[in-house]
Amino acid sequence: MNNYVYIIAGLPDFTPDWRQGEKSLDEYLDQVRELLSAKDNEVLDFIIKGFDKDQIGLEFYKEALSHRLGFIREFFLFDFNVRNQKVRYLNQALGRAAEKDVLKLTDPEAEENGLETEEPEFKESARLQKILEGNDILSRERGIDDLYWEKIDEITLFDYLNFDKILGVIVKMMIIRRWLILDEETGRAMFKKLVDEVRGTFKGVEYNEK
């Protein structure tokens, strides 16, 4: 039996601007893993895989959106929508076809009948678009991560001492980790990293930050 209450009680109150003290994020993650079952640790592996851009793609999202755990389904549906909107934004900025590299959750039966598959609802679309249109790259990235943070809180609003709450904390830790290693220089290069995220190499394209 997993001691979820004990695990949650042993973690700090993570905030977006959290900084490492006596323990690092990796040490906290190890602490959680030691108290979870092998089955739950497999779920953590899946969550962490979702933050590796080389590992995720359409098959990953299909697996996530059919997962037995509600947190994973809801979080990665949000992540899927964010990813696609970022791709469309980049396509527009780079003069590419609007739907180039956009992932589609196709319905085989609908395809066979020549029907289009509707995109999942994305209520945060307008807020994300406003963030993407910002001029400061670091502020843009922080704004996107703030949306993720809010989504985690929304998904786990009524989860107090269960596994979904722990998963929410783990995802927040992954967001914090990114900002612990981020500096101004890497922030200025983030547009090119965003280009890489759409899983294609754009040759002959120059972007001059204003």
N, C-alpha and C positions, 0 to 999 in steps of 0.2 A: 504493500500500500504506500502511495506517495504522500509525503508530508508537505502538502502544498502550503499549508498555513505556516509551517516552520520556515519553508524556503522564502516565502514572501517577507516574513518578519526579519529575515537575515539580510535583506537587500536595502540599500539606501533609497531615499526618495529622489529618483533621477529626474533632472530637469534638463531642458535643451542646452543650458550653459554649464552643465555639471563638469567639474574638473577632478581628475584623479587625486586621491589622497593616499592613505596607507595602502589601499588595494587598487589594483588596476582593473579595467573592464574585463580583461581575460581571466583574472583571478576570480572575479565575481561569477563569470560564466562557468569556470571550473567548479566553483562552489555549488552552483545550481545543478550542474551535470551529475555531481557525486550523489545528490539526493534524489535524482530522478531514476525511474525505471529505464531499462534498455529501450522499451517501446517509446517512451516519452523522449528519450534522447534522439531517437530516429526522427521525431518531429522537429526537434531543435536543429538537426542537421539539414532538414528540408528548408526550414526558415532561413538559415544562414546561407544556404545555396541560393536562395532568392535574392541575395545581395551581391552575388557574383555575376557580373554582366556577361561573362563568358559561358555561364552555365544555363542562363534562362533563355527561353524562346517560346514558341507557340506550344510545344509539348509540355513544357514546365507549367505554363499557365493553365492548360487543359487539366493537368493533374491537380493543380492547386484549387481550381474552381469546382472540382468534384471531390475534394478532400472530405473526410468524415468530420473534421473539426470546423465549426462555424467561423472561428477567428481566422483561420487560414483562407477559407473561401472569401470572406468579406475583405480581408486586408489585401489579398493579391488581386481581387477584382478591382479594387481602388488603384493598386499599383499598375495593373494592366491599362486602366483608363488614363492614368497619368502618363505612362510611357507612350501610348498612342498619341496623346495630345502634344507631347513634346516632339514626337517625330513629325507631326503635321506642321508644327511651328517651325521646325528646322527646314522642312521641305519648302515652306513659303519663303523663309529667309534666304535659302540657297537657290531658289528658282527651279526646284524639282517638281515632279508630278505630285499633286496633293496627297495621294494615297500610297506613294512609294514607301515600302518597308513598314507600312502599318499592319499590325497583326490582326487577323480576322478569326473570330471564333465561329467558324462555319458550321452549319447544320447540313450534314450529307443529304438528308432527305429533301431539304429545301433547295439545295444546289441541283439535285437531279430534276427538280420541277421548275428550274429557272427562276427561283425566288431568291431575293436578297435576305441575308440574315441581319436582323436588327442588332445594333450595337447596344451593349449594356448601358443602363442609365448611369449618368455621371453628374450628380447634382453640384459638384464642386467645379465644374468646367469653367464657368465664368470667372471665378476667383483665380483659378490656375492660369487662365489666359492673360489676365491682368498682370500676374506675377511674371509670366514669361516675356511680356512686352516691356519689362523694366530694363533700364540701361545698365545698372550696376550688376555685374555677374554674381558677386558674392551675396548681395542682397536677394537676388533672384533665387539662388540655391537655398539660402536660409528660408525664404518664403515657402518654397516647395517642401522643405523638410518640416516647416511649421504645419503645413497642411497634413502631412503624414502623421505628425504628433497628435493633432486634433482628431484625426480619423481613428487612431489607436484608442484614444480616450472615449470616443463615441462607441466604438465596437465593444469595449470592455466596461462600459458605464455601470452595468449591473453585475459585473464579475468582481468578486471581492477576494475570495480565497480559493480559486480554482485554477486549473491549468491554463485556461485562456488568459487569465490575468498575468500569469508567468510569461506566456508567449508575448503579450503586449510589452512587458518589461524588456524582454530580450530584443524585440524589434527596436525599442527606444535606445537600448545599448548600442545597437548597430548604427543608429543615426548619430549618436554621440561620438562614436569611434571615428566616423568620417570627419567630424569637425575638430576632433583632437589633433588630427594629422594635417588639417587644411591650413594653409597660410596664404598670404596675399598673392604670392607668385603663382601658386597652383590655381588660385581662384581666377586669375587673369587668363589661364589656359583652359578654363572649363568649357568654353564653347566648343573647342576641338574635341574634348572628351565627350561632350554631348553628341557630337557628330558620330563618334565611334559607337555610341549606344544604339544607333539605329541599324547596326549590324550590316554596314556596308562602307566601302571606302569611297569617298567623294574625291575624285582626282581632278586637278586643275581648278579647284575652288579656293578662292582667297577670301578671308573674312577680316576686316579691319575694324577693331573695336573703336567706337567713337567716345 
